[in-house]
């Protein structure tokens, strides 16, 4: 039996970052983080601050969950993630401007 270990936290962070960036007008943070290098820095910054959750796929036909938001145990946890992403965006921009 073939097994693969998938980091669902990464999928969740990517999903949340994309959702948050869609809420910004094009001439703000969106224009910075639409650039792949900056988006990857943002994702890495967030991932370094949170625990990771993994999913084991036992068979090749088994599919990943499409929405990683099932990892949230509460609305408060989701709001914390969103706040962390916003804080990370500010941190990265401030670091770059120095």
Number of C-alpha atoms within 10 A of each C-alpha: 5 7 10 12 10 14 13 20 19 18 16 21 22 20 14 19 20 15 12 14 19 11 10 12 10 12 8 10 16 17 13 16 19 14 10 10 10 16 19 14 15 23 19 15 18 21 17 9 10 12 7 11 12 12 13 13 15 13 11 10 7 9 9 12 11 9 11 17 16 10 13 13 9 9 9 10 12 15 12 11 19 17 12 16 21 17 13 19 22 14 14 14 15 10 8 8 7 5
